[in-house]
């Protein structure tokens, strides 16, 4: 099931991936950023690090490597990435996740 229309209508974020690969909708506050990601194609997310991140898989599958440990996450599974810990992922087409970032400015809003 896709995210509801009112969530899809939230602003998107500027990402280094084309919209035919991943689309976004975000809620931004002074305390952090909540992002709704829909992956339309298989995708490799290179290893990187930033502030703390927490997320949950709504649909699909992600193979996440977090701090050198690799695990597969499926619907209902959540992950927590501490600030500064290197992580990367292989994400299957059709995957939807909700990620919460402690960094308010992790991504710039589109437009």
N, C-alpha and C positions, 0 to 999 in steps of 0.2 A: 504494500500500500504506500503510495507516495505521501510526502508531507502535505498537510492541508493547505488550501489556497492562501489562507491568511499568513501562514509561515513562508510560503514561496514568495509572497508579496513583500517580505522584509527586504531591506537593501542587501545586495551582494557584496562580495569583497574582491579586491584585486589579487589575483593569484597568478603564479607563473605557469599555469596549466590552462589550456583552452576549454571553453564552455562545453564543447562536445565530449570532453573527458570528465569534467566535474562541474557541477553548479552549486552555488552557495546561497544561503540566506542567513543573516546575522542579526543579533540583538546586542547592542553595545551600551555599556554603562560606565560610570566612573570606576567601578570595581572590577570589570573584566569584560570578556567578549564571549558570547555563546554563538556557535556556528553550527548550522545544519548543512551537512554535505551530502550530495547525491552523486555517486560515481557511475557514469554512463559507459565507460570502457575500463578494461583492466588497466591498472596504473601502478607504477613503481614510484614510491616516495623515497628519495635519497636520504641517507643518514644526515641528521642535523640536530641542533639543540637550540633551546630557547627557554623562556620562563615555564612555570608549571602548567600542565595540561591534564584534564580529566575528560574521558569520553566514554560513550556507550554505543554499541552496535545495535541499530534498529533492525536492519535487514542486510543479508549478505555475509561476507567473510573478509577478514583482514588478517594477514600474517604479519605480526608486529615484532620487531626486534627493538627491545628497550634495554639500554644499559648492558648489551651483550647477550641478553636472554631472549630467545625467540619463542613465541606462542601464537596459536591461532585463536582468534576471537570471532564469535558468532552471535546471532541475535540474543540480546539479554546480557551479554558479557560486557564488563566495564574494565577500563584500564586507567592507571594513574601514572603520569610521567613527572617525576620531580624536576624542579628547575635545574637547567644545565645538563641534564642527562641526554646523551646522544640516542637518537631513535630513528627508525625508518620502517617502511612497510611495503608489502605487496597487497594491493586492494583489488578485489574482484569486481567486475562490472555488475551493476545492480545493487551495490552496497550503499546503505544510508547510515550515517552516523551523526551523533550530536557531540560536539566537542566544546569544552569550556576552557578558555585560556585566561590565566591570571594577568597577562599583559593586555591592557586596554588597546594598545596600538600594535598588536601582533600583525594585523592586516589592515590595510586602508580600505575604507568603504568606496565602492564604485560611485562614479558620478560626482 
